[in-house]
Amino acid sequence: MSDTLAATAVAETPVAAPRGVWRALRRRPLFWVCAVVLAVLALVALAPSWFAGWFGQPDPRACDLAASAQPPGGAHVFGTDVQGCDVYANVVHGTRASLTVGVLATALALLVALVVGTLAGFYGGLADRLVSRLTDVFLGFPFLLGAVVVLTSIGTRSAVTVAVVLALFSWPTMARLVRGSVRAVRDAPYVEAARAMGLRDRRIIARYVLPNSIGPVLAVATTMVGGVIVSESTLTFLGLGLRAPSISWGLQLSSAQTYFQTSPHMLVFPSLFLTVTVLAMITLGDVLRDVLDPKGRG
């Protein structure tokens, strides 16, 4: 009889059905706006040369000093920079590096946070104390200051390297969120029923605990992508992130700051792409939070 009750409790696990989530998402206009913007940006990152060829020069490194700092118009829809390079081509090609850093850093931080936070939240005790002290150590370093210290000591700064460094200082916040979400569901009736049925911990975690606690985490992770892109651009703007010959929005902003008064287009267009991308990520994160975690709705 107890086994029957346990099986019934497990069967009633309140996991949000994918179809239900999709039905809620597709009714929100903001979701579609963000999805379209991010889908276009993803396509631009995958095939920048194709998109760059729409409005003139597809090669961002094909420069002509005779056409230095030309305003938007004619063959250069976004104008040219001081080296005579097409600003539009550079903005389009810079999408790949900026999105790569944002998505890769967030994915790495989320992976670490899921493992560490789940162990701490599900088992508690010594594991919880160790994880709590470890996150305290990392959170003791300001995010950008810690990244500056590490990047300063690194010789090669590729998109992958910058993403790993940013992930190193990003995972503690998400780990705490995972820990709190897991603790909130680890003693739920359906989890206790799964234990009573003799299921192993890893199966309980994978089938019942994570699906019911990952919603708020995914919403925060989506928002974090935008924050990481801003951080990468900030570090690059300060000369501590990506370096030439890499192409990113941060590098374009860094090189354009001196010429803002005479050639504002060099700064405006990379800033516009950066702003739209970050705004779309943050808005999508808010929409996901409302759909996946109804208690968090404002």
C-alpha positions as CSV (number, residue, x, y, z in Angstrom):
1,M,0.0,0.0,0.0
2,S,2.8,2.4,0.9
3,D,4.5,1.7,-2.5
4,T,1.3,2.5,-4.2
5,L,1.0,5.8,-2.4
6,A,4.6,6.6,-3.2
7,A,4.1,5.9,-6.8
8,T,1.1,8.1,-6.9
9,A,3.0,11.0,-5.3
10,V,5.9,10.6,-7.8
11,A,3.4,10.5,-10.6
12,E,2.0,13.9,-9.4
13,T,5.4,15.6,-9.6
14,P,4.6,19.3,-10.5
15,V,7.0,19.6,-13.4
16,A,6.1,22.3,-15.8
17,A,5.1,20.7,-19.1
18,P,7.0,21.9,-22.1
19,R,3.8,22.4,-24.0
20,G,2.4,24.5,-21.2
21,V,5.5,26.7,-21.1
22,W,5.4,27.1,-24.8
23,R,1.7,28.1,-24.8
24,A,2.4,30.7,-22.1
25,L,5.4,32.1,-24.0
26,R,3.8,32.3,-27.4
27,R,1.0,34.6,-26.0
28,R,3.6,37.2,-25.0
29,P,4.5,39.7,-27.7
30,L,7.8,40.6,-25.9
31,F,8.9,37.0,-26.3
32,W,8.5,37.1,-30.0
33,V,10.2,40.5,-30.4
34,C,13.2,39.2,-28.3
35,A,13.2,35.9,-30.1
36,V,13.3,37.5,-33.6
37,V,16.0,40.0,-32.6
38,L,18.2,37.2,-31.0
39,A,17.6,34.8,-34.0
40,V,18.8,37.5,-36.4
41,L,21.8,38.2,-34.3
42,A,22.6,34.5,-34.1
43,L,22.4,34.2,-37.9
44,V,24.7,37.3,-38.3
45,A,27.2,35.7,-35.9
46,L,27.1,32.4,-37.9
47,A,27.5,34.0,-41.4
48,P,28.9,37.5,-40.9
49,S,30.4,37.8,-44.4
50,W,27.0,37.1,-46.0
51,F,25.3,39.8,-44.0
52,A,28.2,42.3,-44.4
53,G,28.0,41.9,-48.2
54,W,24.4,43.4,-48.2
55,F,25.6,46.9,-47.9
56,G,29.0,47.2,-49.6
57,Q,32.3,45.8,-48.3
58,P,32.0,42.2,-46.9
59,D,35.6,42.3,-45.6
60,P,36.1,44.3,-42.4
61,R,39.8,44.5,-42.9
62,A,39.7,45.9,-46.4
63,C,40.6,49.4,-45.5
64,D,41.3,52.6,-47.6
65,L,43.1,55.4,-45.8
66,A,41.9,57.8,-48.5
67,A,38.3,57.1,-47.2
68,S,39.2,57.8,-43.6
69,A,36.3,58.7,-41.2
70,Q,33.7,59.2,-43.9
71,P,30.2,59.8,-42.6
72,P,27.4,57.3,-43.3
73,G,26.2,57.2,-46.9
74,G,27.0,55.9,-50.3
75,A,29.0,52.7,-50.4
76,H,29.5,52.8,-46.6
77,V,26.1,52.7,-45.0
78,F,27.5,53.1,-41.5
79,G,30.5,55.2,-42.7
80,T,34.2,54.4,-42.2
81,D,36.6,54.5,-39.3
82,V,39.9,56.4,-39.1
83,Q,41.7,53.6,-41.0
84,G,39.1,53.7,-43.8
85,C,37.5,50.4,-42.8
86,D,33.8,49.9,-43.3
87,V,32.0,50.4,-39.9
88,Y,29.0,48.2,-40.9
89,A,31.3,45.3,-41.8
90,N,33.1,45.6,-38.5
91,V,29.9,45.8,-36.5
92,V,28.5,42.7,-38.3
93,H,31.7,40.7,-37.8
94,G,32.0,41.9,-34.2
95,T,28.7,40.2,-33.4
96,R,30.3,36.7,-33.4
97,A,33.0,37.5,-30.8
98,S,30.6,39.4,-28.5
99,L,27.9,36.7,-28.6
100,T,30.5,33.9,-28.3
101,V,31.9,35.4,-25.1
102,G,28.4,36.0,-23.6
103,V,26.9,32.6,-24.4
104,L,30.1,30.6,-23.6
105,A,30.8,32.3,-20.3
106,T,27.1,31.9,-19.2
107,A,27.1,28.2,-20.3
108,L,30.3,27.4,-18.3
109,A,29.1,29.3,-15.2
110,L,25.7,27.6,-15.4
111,L,27.3,24.1,-15.7
112,V,29.5,24.7,-12.6
113,A,26.6,26.3,-10.7
114,L,24.2,23.4,-11.4
115,V,26.8,20.8,-10.2
116,V,28.0,22.7,-7.1
117,G,24.6,24.2,-6.2
118,T,22.8,20.9,-6.5
119,L,25.3,19.0,-4.3
120,A,25.1,21.7,-1.7
121,G,21.3,22.1,-1.8
122,F,20.4,18.4,-2.0
123,Y,22.8,16.9,0.5
124,G,23.5,19.8,2.9
125,G,25.8,19.3,5.8
126,L,29.5,19.4,4.9
127,A,29.0,19.8,1.2
128,D,26.7,22.8,1.9
129,R,29.3,24.4,4.2
130,L,32.2,23.9,1.8
131,V,30.2,25.3,-1.2
132,S,29.0,28.3,0.9
133,R,32.6,29.2,2.0
134,L,33.9,28.7,-1.6
135,T,31.2,31.1,-3.0
136,D,32.0,33.6,-0.2
137,V,35.6,33.6,-1.3
138,F,34.8,34.3,-5.0
139,L,32.1,36.8,-4.1
140,G,34.6,38.7,-2.0
141,F,36.3,39.8,-5.3
142,P,34.4,42.5,-7.3
143,F,33.4,40.9,-10.6
144,L,35.2,43.3,-12.9
145,L,38.2,43.8,-10.6
146,G,38.8,40.0,-10.4
147,A,38.5,39.7,-14.2
148,V,41.0,42.6,-14.6
149,V,43.5,40.9,-12.3
150,V,43.3,37.6,-14.1
151,L,43.3,39.0,-17.7
152,T,46.2,41.2,-16.9
153,S,48.4,38.1,-16.2
154,I,47.3,36.3,-19.4
155,G,49.2,36.7,-22.6
156,T,46.7,35.6,-25.2
157,R,43.2,37.0,-25.0
158,S,40.9,35.2,-27.3
159,A,37.1,35.0,-27.1
160,V,37.3,31.6,-25.3
161,T,39.9,32.9,-22.8
162,V,37.9,36.0,-21.9
163,A,34.7,33.8,-21.6
164,V,36.5,31.4,-19.2
165,V,37.7,34.2,-17.0
166,L,34.3,35.9,-16.9
167,A,32.7,32.5,-16.1
168,L,35.2,32.0,-13.2
169,F,33.7,35.0,-11.4
170,S,30.1,34.5,-12.5
171,W,29.2,31.0,-11.3
172,P,28.9,31.8,-7.5
173,T,25.8,33.9,-7.8
174,M,24.0,31.3,-9.9
175,A,25.3,28.5,-7.6
176,R,23.6,30.1,-4.6
177,L,20.4,30.4,-6.6
178,V,20.6,26.8,-7.6
179,R,21.2,25.8,-4.0
180,G,18.2,27.8,-2.8
181,S,15.9,26.3,-5.4
182,V,17.1,22.8,-4.8
183,R,16.6,23.2,-1.0
184,A,13.1,24.4,-1.6
185,V,12.1,21.1,-3.4
186,R,14.3,18.4,-1.9
187,D,11.8,17.7,0.9
188,A,8.7,17.9,-1.3
189,P,6.3,14.9,-1.1
190,Y,7.2,13.7,-4.6
191,V,10.9,13.6,-3.7
192,E,10.2,11.8,-0.5
193,A,8.1,9.3,-2.4
194,A,10.9,8.7,-4.9
195,R,13.2,8.0,-2.0
196,A,10.6,5.6,-0.5
197,M,10.6,3.7,-3.8
198,G,14.3,3.2,-3.5
199,L,15.4,5.4,-6.4
200,R,19.0,6.4,-6.5
201,D,20.0,10.0,-5.6
202,R,21.2,10.8,-9.1
203,R,18.0,9.7,-10.6
204,I,15.9,11.7,-8.1
205,I,18.0,14.8,-8.8
206,A,17.8,14.4,-12.6
207,R,14.2,13.5,-12.8
208,Y,12.5,15.3,-10.0
209,V,14.7,17.9,-8.3
210,L,16.3,19.8,-11.2
211,P,13.2,20.0,-13.4
212,N,11.3,21.6,-10.6
213,S,14.1,24.0,-9.5
214,I,15.8,25.1,-12.7
215,G,13.2,27.6,-13.9
216,P,14.4,30.6,-12.0
217,V,18.0,29.6,-12.8
218,L,17.4,29.6,-16.6
219,A,15.8,33.0,-16.4
220,V,18.8,34.5,-14.5
221,A,21.2,32.7,-17.0
222,T,19.4,34.4,-19.9
223,T,19.7,37.8,-18.3
224,M,23.4,37.0,-17.4
225,V,24.3,36.6,-21.1
226,G,23.5,40.3,-21.6
227,G,25.5,41.2,-18.5
228,V,28.5,39.2,-19.7
229,I,28.5,40.9,-23.1
230,V,28.5,44.3,-21.4
231,S,31.4,43.2,-19.2
232,E,33.4,41.9,-22.2
233,S,32.8,45.2,-24.0
234,T,33.8,47.2,-20.8
235,L,37.0,45.2,-20.4
236,T,37.9,45.5,-24.1
237,F,37.1,49.2,-24.0
238,L,39.6,49.5,-21.1
239,G,42.2,47.6,-23.1
240,L,42.0,44.5,-20.9
241,G,39.8,42.2,-23.0
242,L,40.0,41.1,-26.6
243,R,42.9,42.5,-28.7
244,A,43.4,43.1,-32.4
245,P,43.2,41.4,-34.8
246,S,40.0,40.2,-33.1
247,I,36.9,42.1,-34.0
248,S,34.3,42.9,-31.4
249,W,32.0,45.8,-30.4
250,G,34.2,46.6,-27.4
251,L,37.2,47.0,-29.6
252,Q,35.3,49.3,-31.9
253,L,34.1,51.4,-29.0
254,S,37.6,51.6,-27.6
255,S,39.1,52.8,-30.9
256,A,36.2,55.3,-31.5
257,Q,36.2,57.1,-28.2
258,T,38.9,59.6,-29.3
259,Y,36.9,60.6,-32.4
260,F,33.4,60.9,-31.0
261,Q,33.2,64.6,-31.5
262,T,34.4,64.6,-35.1
263,S,33.0,61.2,-36.2
264,P,30.2,60.1,-33.8
265,H,29.0,57.4,-36.2
266,M,32.1,55.3,-35.3
267,L,30.7,55.0,-31.7
268,V,27.0,55.2,-32.3
269,F,26.5,52.1,-34.4
270,P,28.5,49.6,-32.3
271,S,26.7,51.0,-29.2
272,L,23.4,50.6,-30.9
273,F,24.0,46.9,-31.7
274,L,25.3,46.3,-28.1
275,T,22.3,48.0,-26.5
276,V,19.7,46.1,-28.6
277,T,21.4,42.8,-27.9
278,V,21.6,43.3,-24.1
279,L,18.1,44.7,-23.9
280,A,16.7,41.7,-25.8
281,M,18.6,39.3,-23.5
282,I,17.4,41.0,-20.3
283,T,13.8,41.2,-21.6
284,L,13.8,37.6,-22.6
285,G,15.1,36.6,-19.2
286,D,12.3,38.6,-17.5
287,V,9.7,36.8,-19.7
288,L,11.1,33.4,-18.9
289,R,11.1,34.2,-15.2
290,D,7.4,35.1,-15.3
291,V,6.5,31.9,-17.2
292,L,8.8,29.4,-15.4
293,D,8.4,30.9,-12.0
294,P,4.9,32.4,-11.6
295,K,5.6,33.3,-7.9
296,G,8.3,35.7,-9.1
297,R,5.9,37.8,-11.2
298,G,5.7,41.5,-10.3
